[in-house]
């Protein structure tokens, strides 16, 4: 499948561009978790048409450290990627 997840810049200090693409119409949940597994943000929780999407995530409220960006498409956990915040 062509589902992908990209984060740049990474590490980031203020904002990171989160990009993903989906090959078919489906429900997308994009969340950010801290290192302990606590959810810190829900970015998307809705249906998307096929295509490529990008979102600028502003990490202003988060402390320095390691976070995880979780992309779930339909009933499948598609990708988990590390996001490092370093100021």
Biopython code that builds the backbone (N, CA, C, O; Angstrom):
import numpy as np
from Bio.PDB.StructureBuilder import StructureBuilder

atoms = [
    (1, "UNK", "N", (0.849, -1.192, 0.000)),
    (1, "UNK", "CA", (0.000, 0.000, 0.000)),
    (1, "UNK", "C", (0.885, 1.242, 0.000)),
    (1, "UNK", "O", (2.070, 1.171, 0.327)),
    (2, "UNK", "N", (0.312, 2.358, -0.362)),
    (2, "UNK", "CA", (1.118, 3.567, -0.542)),
    (2, "UNK", "C", (0.989, 4.527, 0.628)),
    (2, "UNK", "O", (1.390, 5.685, 0.506)),
    (3, "UNK", "N", (0.443, 4.090, 1.758)),
    (3, "UNK", "CA", (0.329, 4.997, 2.902)),
    (3, "UNK", "C", (1.713, 5.302, 3.445)),
    (3, "UNK", "O", (2.491, 4.395, 3.742)),
    (4, "UNK", "N", (2.011, 6.586, 3.572)),
    (4, "UNK", "CA", (3.315, 6.988, 4.090)),
    (4, "UNK", "C", (3.135, 8.121, 5.083)),
    (4, "UNK", "O", (2.114, 8.808, 5.102)),
    (5, "UNK", "N", (4.151, 8.293, 5.898)),
    (5, "UNK", "CA", (4.157, 9.349, 6.907)),
    (5, "UNK", "C", (5.550, 9.958, 6.932)),
    (5, "UNK", "O", (6.543, 9.247, 7.085)),
    (6, "UNK", "N", (5.620, 11.283, 6.782)),
    (6, "UNK", "CA", (6.899, 11.983, 6.826)),
    (6, "UNK", "C", (6.794, 13.162, 7.783)),
    (6, "UNK", "O", (5.747, 13.802, 7.883)),
    (7, "UNK", "N", (7.891, 13.442, 8.486)),
    (7, "UNK", "CA", (7.945, 14.567, 9.421)),
    (7, "UNK", "C", (9.222, 15.352, 9.133)),
    (7, "UNK", "O", (10.310, 14.779, 9.070)),
    (8, "UNK", "N", (9.082, 16.666, 8.956)),
    (8, "UNK", "CA", (10.267, 17.491, 8.743)),
    (8, "UNK", "C", (10.010, 18.910, 9.251)),
    (8, "UNK", "O", (8.874, 19.374, 9.155)),
    (9, "UNK", "N", (10.996, 19.620, 9.782)),
    (9, "UNK", "CA", (12.300, 19.048, 10.177)),
    (9, "UNK", "C", (12.138, 18.175, 11.419)),
    (9, "UNK", "O", (11.170, 18.312, 12.166)),
    (10, "UNK", "N", (13.070, 17.304, 11.622)),
    (10, "UNK", "CA", (13.018, 16.409, 12.767)),
    (10, "UNK", "C", (14.443, 16.064, 13.169)),
    (10, "UNK", "O", (15.096, 15.303, 12.456)),
    (11, "UNK", "N", (14.953, 16.585, 14.274)),
    (11, "UNK", "CA", (14.274, 17.324, 15.340)),
    (11, "UNK", "C", (13.737, 18.681, 14.875)),
    (11, "UNK", "O", (14.220, 19.272, 13.909)),
    (12, "UNK", "N", (12.722, 19.149, 15.601)),
    (12, "UNK", "CA", (12.171, 20.474, 15.327)),
    (12, "UNK", "C", (12.220, 21.290, 16.609)),
    (12, "UNK", "O", (12.332, 20.742, 17.705)),
    (13, "UNK", "N", (12.135, 22.625, 16.455)),
    (13, "UNK", "CA", (12.104, 23.440, 17.671)),
    (13, "UNK", "C", (10.736, 24.069, 17.899)),
    (13, "UNK", "O", (10.278, 24.118, 19.040)),
    (14, "UNK", "N", (10.072, 24.548, 16.860)),
    (14, "UNK", "CA", (8.769, 25.192, 17.038)),
    (14, "UNK", "C", (7.656, 24.503, 16.264)),
    (14, "UNK", "O", (6.556, 24.318, 16.785)),
    (15, "UNK", "N", (7.936, 24.126, 15.025)),
    (15, "UNK", "CA", (6.891, 23.553, 14.181)),
    (15, "UNK", "C", (7.484, 22.483, 13.282)),
    (15, "UNK", "O", (8.635, 22.575, 12.854)),
    (16, "UNK", "N", (6.679, 21.466, 13.004)),
    (16, "UNK", "CA", (7.085, 20.394, 12.104)),
    (16, "UNK", "C", (5.981, 20.176, 11.084)),
    (16, "UNK", "O", (4.795, 20.252, 11.406)),
    (17, "UNK", "N", (6.383, 19.905, 9.856)),
    (17, "UNK", "CA", (5.411, 19.572, 8.818)),
    (17, "UNK", "C", (5.212, 18.063, 8.825)),
    (17, "UNK", "O", (6.158, 17.295, 8.647)),
    (18, "UNK", "N", (3.967, 17.652, 9.033)),
    (18, "UNK", "CA", (3.608, 16.236, 9.023)),
    (18, "UNK", "C", (2.896, 15.972, 7.706)),
    (18, "UNK", "O", (1.870, 16.589, 7.419)),
    (19, "UNK", "N", (3.430, 15.061, 6.907)),
    (19, "UNK", "CA", (2.856, 14.743, 5.600)),
    (19, "UNK", "C", (2.462, 13.272, 5.566)),
    (19, "UNK", "O", (3.177, 12.408, 6.072)),
    (20, "UNK", "N", (1.315, 13.010, 4.963)),
    (20, "UNK", "CA", (0.913, 11.621, 4.776)),
    (20, "UNK", "C", (0.128, 11.503, 3.483)),
    (20, "UNK", "O", (-0.404, 12.486, 2.966)),
    (21, "UNK", "N", (0.065, 10.285, 2.971)),
    (21, "UNK", "CA", (-0.743, 10.044, 1.783)),
    (21, "UNK", "C", (-1.508, 8.748, 1.959)),
    (21, "UNK", "O", (-1.042, 7.810, 2.606)),
    (22, "UNK", "N", (-2.696, 8.716, 1.369)),
    (22, "UNK", "CA", (-3.515, 7.512, 1.423)),
    (22, "UNK", "C", (-3.949, 7.154, 0.005)),
    (22, "UNK", "O", (-4.148, 8.023, -0.843)),
    (23, "UNK", "N", (-4.089, 5.856, -0.227)),
    (23, "UNK", "CA", (-4.370, 5.362, -1.575)),
    (23, "UNK", "C", (-5.859, 5.198, -1.851)),
    (23, "UNK", "O", (-6.262, 5.055, -3.005)),
    (24, "UNK", "N", (-6.682, 5.217, -0.803)),
    (24, "UNK", "CA", (-8.124, 5.036, -0.994)),
    (24, "UNK", "C", (-8.859, 5.838, 0.079)),
    (24, "UNK", "O", (-8.287, 6.165, 1.119)),
    (25, "UNK", "N", (-10.105, 6.144, -0.177)),
    (25, "UNK", "CA", (-10.906, 6.890, 0.797)),
    (25, "UNK", "C", (-11.014, 6.075, 2.078)),
    (25, "UNK", "O", (-11.402, 4.907, 2.053)),
    (26, "UNK", "N", (-10.668, 6.699, 3.189)),
    (26, "UNK", "CA", (-10.700, 5.969, 4.454)),
    (26, "UNK", "C", (-10.693, 6.955, 5.617)),
    (26, "UNK", "O", (-10.508, 8.160, 5.444)),
    (27, "UNK", "N", (-10.899, 6.402, 6.799)),
    (27, "UNK", "CA", (-10.916, 7.194, 8.023)),
    (27, "UNK", "C", (-9.486, 7.317, 8.534)),
    (27, "UNK", "O", (-8.775, 6.319, 8.650)),
    (28, "UNK", "N", (-9.069, 8.537, 8.836)),
    (28, "UNK", "CA", (-7.695, 8.803, 9.267)),
    (28, "UNK", "C", (-7.704, 9.382, 10.676)),
    (28, "UNK", "O", (-8.432, 10.330, 10.969)),
    (29, "UNK", "N", (-6.884, 8.796, 11.538)),
    (29, "UNK", "CA", (-6.661, 9.340, 12.874)),
    (29, "UNK", "C", (-5.167, 9.618, 12.996)),
    (29, "UNK", "O", (-4.341, 8.712, 12.879)),
    (30, "UNK", "N", (-4.833, 10.887, 13.234)),
    (30, "UNK", "CA", (-3.441, 11.295, 13.390)),
    (30, "UNK", "C", (-3.295, 11.922, 14.769)),
    (30, "UNK", "O", (-3.910, 12.946, 15.067)),
    (31, "UNK", "N", (-2.468, 11.290, 15.612)),
    (31, "UNK", "CA", (-2.306, 11.737, 16.997)),
    (31, "UNK", "C", (-0.835, 11.846, 17.348)),
    (31, "UNK", "O", (0.030, 11.275, 16.684)),
    (32, "UNK", "N", (-0.578, 12.593, 18.408)),
    (32, "UNK", "CA", (0.774, 12.708, 18.939)),
    (32, "UNK", "C", (0.759, 12.253, 20.393)),
    (32, "UNK", "O", (-0.098, 12.653, 21.181)),
    (33, "UNK", "N", (1.734, 11.404, 20.727)),
    (33, "UNK", "CA", (1.865, 10.855, 22.074)),
    (33, "UNK", "C", (3.223, 11.230, 22.638)),
    (33, "UNK", "O", (4.186, 11.413, 21.893)),
    (34, "UNK", "N", (3.298, 11.345, 23.969)),
    (34, "UNK", "CA", (4.602, 11.553, 24.585)),
    (34, "UNK", "C", (5.266, 10.203, 24.829)),
    (34, "UNK", "O", (4.695, 9.154, 24.528)),
    (35, "UNK", "N", (6.470, 10.242, 25.374)),
    (35, "UNK", "CA", (7.272, 9.023, 25.529)),
    (35, "UNK", "C", (6.610, 8.011, 26.462)),
    (35, "UNK", "O", (6.879, 6.814, 26.365)),
    (36, "UNK", "N", (5.743, 8.481, 27.368)),
    (36, "UNK", "CA", (5.073, 7.565, 28.297)),
    (36, "UNK", "C", (3.789, 6.991, 27.707)),
    (36, "UNK", "O", (3.127, 6.170, 28.341)),
    (37, "UNK", "N", (3.435, 7.422, 26.489)),
    (37, "UNK", "CA", (2.240, 6.896, 25.841)),
    (37, "UNK", "C", (0.998, 7.735, 26.054)),
    (37, "UNK", "O", (-0.082, 7.357, 25.598)),
    (38, "UNK", "N", (1.123, 8.870, 26.739)),
    (38, "UNK", "CA", (-0.030, 9.751, 26.936)),
    (38, "UNK", "C", (-0.264, 10.585, 25.679)),
    (38, "UNK", "O", (0.676, 11.116, 25.087)),
    (39, "UNK", "N", (-1.528, 10.689, 25.283)),
    (39, "UNK", "CA", (-1.871, 11.473, 24.104)),
    (39, "UNK", "C", (-1.723, 12.958, 24.412)),
    (39, "UNK", "O", (-2.250, 13.443, 25.413)),
    (40, "UNK", "N", (-1.007, 13.681, 23.551)),
    (40, "UNK", "CA", (-0.859, 15.125, 23.733)),
    (40, "UNK", "C", (-1.634, 15.921, 22.689)),
    (40, "UNK", "O", (-1.910, 17.102, 22.905)),
    (41, "UNK", "N", (-1.990, 15.309, 21.567)),
    (41, "UNK", "CA", (-2.752, 16.029, 20.540)),
    (41, "UNK", "C", (-3.436, 15.055, 19.598)),
    (41, "UNK", "O", (-2.887, 14.007, 19.261)),
    (42, "UNK", "N", (-4.639, 15.413, 19.178)),
    (42, "UNK", "CA", (-5.301, 14.749, 18.059)),
    (42, "UNK", "C", (-5.355, 15.764, 16.927)),
    (42, "UNK", "O", (-5.982, 16.815, 17.058)),
    (43, "UNK", "N", (-4.702, 15.450, 15.825)),
    (43, "UNK", "CA", (-4.626, 16.380, 14.700)),
    (43, "UNK", "C", (-5.779, 16.142, 13.731)),
    (43, "UNK", "O", (-6.467, 17.084, 13.338)),
    (44, "UNK", "N", (-5.988, 14.894, 13.350)),
    (44, "UNK", "CA", (-7.104, 14.547, 12.469)),
    (44, "UNK", "C", (-7.845, 13.356, 13.038)),
    (44, "UNK", "O", (-7.254, 12.458, 13.637)),
    (45, "UNK", "N", (-9.158, 13.368, 12.836)),
    (45, "UNK", "CA", (-10.000, 12.237, 13.230)),
    (45, "UNK", "C", (-11.230, 12.292, 12.332)),
    (45, "UNK", "O", (-12.334, 12.593, 12.786)),
    (46, "UNK", "N", (-11.020, 11.992, 11.036)),
    (46, "UNK", "CA", (-12.099, 12.131, 10.064)),
    (46, "UNK", "C", (-11.763, 11.374, 8.787)),
    (46, "UNK", "O", (-10.670, 10.829, 8.636)),
    (47, "UNK", "N", (-12.724, 11.352, 7.876)),
    (47, "UNK", "CA", (-12.531, 10.668, 6.606)),
    (47, "UNK", "C", (-11.757, 11.547, 5.628)),
    (47, "UNK", "O", (-11.958, 12.760, 5.569)),
    (48, "UNK", "N", (-10.879, 10.922, 4.873)),
    (48, "UNK", "CA", (-10.103, 11.602, 3.839)),
    (48, "UNK", "C", (-10.290, 10.894, 2.508)),
    (48, "UNK", "O", (-10.452, 9.675, 2.457)),
    (49, "UNK", "N", (-10.266, 11.664, 1.439)),
    (49, "UNK", "CA", (-10.221, 11.099, 0.093)),
    (49, "UNK", "C", (-8.781, 10.728, -0.239)),
    (49, "UNK", "O", (-7.854, 11.197, 0.422)),
    (50, "UNK", "N", (-8.581, 9.881, -1.270)),
    (50, "UNK", "CA", (-7.211, 9.531, -1.652)),
    (50, "UNK", "C", (-6.404, 10.786, -1.978)),
    (50, "UNK", "O", (-6.927, 11.739, -2.556)),
    (51, "UNK", "N", (-5.144, 10.776, -1.607)),
    (51, "UNK", "CA", (-4.280, 11.908, -1.930)),
    (51, "UNK", "C", (-3.200, 12.108, -0.897)),
    (51, "UNK", "O", (-3.024, 11.306, 0.020)),
    (52, "UNK", "N", (-2.477, 13.202, -1.069)),
    (52, "UNK", "CA", (-1.396, 13.573, -0.158)),
    (52, "UNK", "C", (-1.817, 14.801, 0.631)),
    (52, "UNK", "O", (-2.429, 15.723, 0.092)),
    (53, "UNK", "N", (-1.485, 14.801, 1.900)),
    (53, "UNK", "CA", (-1.899, 15.871, 2.801)),
    (53, "UNK", "C", (-0.711, 16.314, 3.639)),
    (53, "UNK", "O", (0.198, 15.530, 3.911)),
    (54, "UNK", "N", (-0.726, 17.578, 4.044)),
    (54, "UNK", "CA", (0.309, 18.048, 4.961)),
    (54, "UNK", "C", (-0.320, 18.957, 6.001)),
    (54, "UNK", "O", (-1.326, 19.621, 5.752)),
    (55, "UNK", "N", (0.293, 18.968, 7.160)),
    (55, "UNK", "CA", (-0.206, 19.734, 8.294)),
    (55, "UNK", "C", (1.000, 20.288, 9.039)),
    (55, "UNK", "O", (1.964, 19.567, 9.295)),
    (56, "UNK", "N", (0.944, 21.564, 9.386)),
    (56, "UNK", "CA", (2.015, 22.158, 10.188)),
    (56, "UNK", "C", (1.617, 22.038, 11.659)),
    (56, "UNK", "O", (0.643, 22.644, 12.106)),
    (57, "UNK", "N", (2.385, 21.249, 12.393)),
    (57, "UNK", "CA", (2.119, 21.061, 13.817)),
    (57, "UNK", "C", (2.994, 22.015, 14.614)),
    (57, "UNK", "O", (4.221, 21.962, 14.530)),
    (58, "UNK", "N", (2.358, 22.889, 15.390)),
    (58, "UNK", "CA", (3.077, 23.842, 16.232)),
    (58, "UNK", "C", (3.242, 23.235, 17.622)),
    (58, "UNK", "O", (2.265, 23.004, 18.335)),
    (59, "UNK", "N", (4.481, 22.984, 17.989)),
    (59, "UNK", "CA", (4.792, 22.267, 19.230)),
    (59, "UNK", "C", (5.052, 23.220, 20.384)),
    (59, "UNK", "O", (5.809, 22.894, 21.299)),
    (60, "UNK", "N", (4.435, 24.394, 20.350)),
    (60, "UNK", "CA", (4.749, 25.436, 21.327)),
    (60, "UNK", "C", (4.470, 25.006, 22.763)),
    (60, "UNK", "O", (5.198, 25.419, 23.666)),
    (61, "UNK", "N", (3.450, 24.195, 23.006)),
    (61, "UNK", "CA", (3.098, 23.812, 24.368)),
    (61, "UNK", "C", (3.841, 22.606, 24.899)),
    (61, "UNK", "O", (3.628, 22.207, 26.044)),
    (62, "UNK", "N", (4.709, 22.015, 24.092)),
    (62, "UNK", "CA", (5.362, 20.773, 24.493)),
    (62, "UNK", "C", (6.791, 21.017, 24.954)),
    (62, "UNK", "O", (7.499, 21.870, 24.419)),
    (63, "UNK", "N", (7.199, 20.247, 25.961)),
    (63, "UNK", "CA", (8.571, 20.316, 26.458)),
    (63, "UNK", "C", (9.509, 19.615, 25.477)),
    (63, "UNK", "O", (9.076, 18.835, 24.629)),
    (64, "UNK", "N", (10.797, 19.910, 25.612)),
    (64, "UNK", "CA", (11.796, 19.176, 24.837)),
    (64, "UNK", "C", (11.656, 17.691, 25.120)),
    (64, "UNK", "O", (11.328, 17.292, 26.238)),
    (65, "UNK", "N", (11.905, 16.877, 24.109)),
    (65, "UNK", "CA", (11.872, 15.441, 24.325)),
    (65, "UNK", "C", (11.442, 14.678, 23.100)),
    (65, "UNK", "O", (11.351, 15.220, 21.999)),
    (66, "UNK", "N", (11.179, 13.403, 23.318)),
    (66, "UNK", "CA", (10.797, 12.481, 22.253)),
    (66, "UNK", "C", (9.292, 12.270, 22.299)),
    (66, "UNK", "O", (8.721, 12.007, 23.358)),
    (67, "UNK", "N", (8.662, 12.388, 21.145)),
    (67, "UNK", "CA", (7.228, 12.163, 20.993)),
    (67, "UNK", "C", (7.027, 11.190, 19.841)),
    (67, "UNK", "O", (7.950, 10.926, 19.070)),
    (68, "UNK", "N", (5.820, 10.664, 19.731)),
    (68, "UNK", "CA", (5.507, 9.766, 18.630)),
    (68, "UNK", "C", (4.290, 10.273, 17.882)),
    (68, "UNK", "O", (3.268, 10.607, 18.482)),
    (69, "UNK", "N", (4.412, 10.325, 16.566)),
    (69, "UNK", "CA", (3.301, 10.671, 15.690)),
    (69, "UNK", "C", (2.709, 9.353, 15.210)),
    (69, "UNK", "O", (3.405, 8.525, 14.622)),
    (70, "UNK", "N", (1.423, 9.167, 15.465)),
    (70, "UNK", "CA", (0.734, 7.922, 15.131)),
    (70, "UNK", "C", (-0.292, 8.191, 14.038)),
    (70, "UNK", "O", (-1.204, 8.999, 14.213)),
    (71, "UNK", "N", (-0.133, 7.508, 12.915)),
    (71, "UNK", "CA", (-1.066, 7.611, 11.794)),
    (71, "UNK", "C", (-1.833, 6.307, 11.689)),
    (71, "UNK", "O", (-1.247, 5.253, 11.439)),
    (72, "UNK", "N", (-3.144, 6.376, 11.879)),
    (72, "UNK", "CA", (-3.996, 5.197, 11.762)),
    (72, "UNK", "C", (-4.947, 5.412, 10.595)),
    (72, "UNK", "O", (-5.638, 6.428, 10.525)),
    (73, "UNK", "N", (-4.978, 4.457, 9.688)),
    (73, "UNK", "CA", (-5.840, 4.539, 8.512)),
    (73, "UNK", "C", (-6.794, 3.356, 8.552)),
    (73, "UNK", "O", (-6.370, 2.201, 8.532)),
    (74, "UNK", "N", (-8.083, 3.654, 8.608)),
    (74, "UNK", "CA", (-9.064, 2.585, 8.727)),
    (74, "UNK", "C", (-8.867, 1.832, 10.025)),
    (74, "UNK", "O", (-8.716, 2.442, 11.083)),
    (75, "UNK", "N", (-8.867, 0.511, 9.953)),
    (75, "UNK", "CA", (-8.682, -0.308, 11.153)),
    (75, "UNK", "C", (-7.237, -0.740, 11.356)),
    (75, "UNK", "O", (-6.947, -1.548, 12.238)),
    (76, "UNK", "N", (-6.333, -0.207, 10.546)),
    (76, "UNK", "CA", (-4.934, -0.628, 10.619)),
    (76, "UNK", "C", (-4.075, 0.484, 11.182)),
    (76, "UNK", "O", (-4.173, 1.633, 10.750)),
    (77, "UNK", "N", (-3.229, 0.143, 12.152)),
    (77, "UNK", "CA", (-2.237, 1.110, 12.606)),
    (77, "UNK", "C", (-1.148, 1.121, 11.554)),
    (77, "UNK", "O", (-0.411, 0.147, 11.402)),
    (78, "UNK", "N", (-1.047, 2.211, 10.836)),
    (78, "UNK", "CA", (-0.178, 2.256, 9.668)),
    (78, "UNK", "C", (1.251, 2.611, 10.033)),
    (78, "UNK", "O", (2.186, 1.909, 9.647)),
    (79, "UNK", "N", (1.425, 3.692, 10.771)),
    (79, "UNK", "CA", (2.780, 4.174, 11.016)),
    (79, "UNK", "C", (2.877, 4.840, 12.379)),
    (79, "UNK", "O", (1.959, 5.535, 12.815)),
    (80, "UNK", "N", (3.996, 4.619, 13.038)),
    (80, "UNK", "CA", (4.402, 5.397, 14.208)),
    (80, "UNK", "C", (5.769, 5.961, 13.893)),
    (80, "UNK", "O", (6.686, 5.215, 13.548)),
    (81, "UNK", "N", (5.916, 7.269, 14.008)),
    (81, "UNK", "CA", (7.221, 7.881, 13.760)),
    (81, "UNK", "C", (7.610, 8.756, 14.929)),
    (81, "UNK", "O", (6.776, 9.422, 15.543)),
    (82, "UNK", "N", (8.902, 8.738, 15.223)),
    (82, "UNK", "CA", (9.432, 9.531, 16.317)),
    (82, "UNK", "C", (9.534, 10.994, 15.894)),
    (82, "UNK", "O", (9.970, 11.300, 14.785)),
    (83, "UNK", "N", (9.130, 11.887, 16.786)),
    (83, "UNK", "CA", (9.291, 13.329, 16.597)),
    (83, "UNK", "C", (10.085, 13.853, 17.785)),
    (83, "UNK", "O", (9.677, 13.680, 18.933)),
    (84, "UNK", "N", (11.207, 14.489, 17.514)),
    (84, "UNK", "CA", (12.055, 15.018, 18.578)),
    (84, "UNK", "C", (11.900, 16.532, 18.617)),
    (84, "UNK", "O", (12.065, 17.210, 17.603)),
    (85, "UNK", "N", (11.582, 17.054, 19.796)),
    (85, "UNK", "CA", (11.475, 18.496, 19.995)),
    (85, "UNK", "C", (12.710, 18.946, 20.763)),
    (85, "UNK", "O", (12.982, 18.471, 21.866)),
    (86, "UNK", "N", (13.447, 19.867, 20.164)),
    (86, "UNK", "CA", (14.728, 20.296, 20.712)),
    (86, "UNK", "C", (14.857, 21.792, 20.478)),
    (86, "UNK", "O", (14.934, 22.241, 19.334)),
    (87, "UNK", "N", (14.880, 22.551, 21.543)),
    (87, "UNK", "CA", (14.980, 24.017, 21.408)),
    (87, "UNK", "C", (16.326, 24.516, 21.891)),
    (87, "UNK", "O", (16.588, 25.718, 21.853)),
]
sb = StructureBuilder()
sb.init_structure("model")
sb.init_model(0)
sb.init_chain("A")
sb.init_seg("    ")
for serial, (resi, resn, name, xyz) in enumerate(atoms, 1):
    if name == "N":
        sb.init_residue(resn, " ", resi, " ")
    sb.init_atom(name, np.array(xyz, "f"), 0.0, 1.0, " ", f" {name:<3s}", serial, name[0])
structure = sb.get_structure()
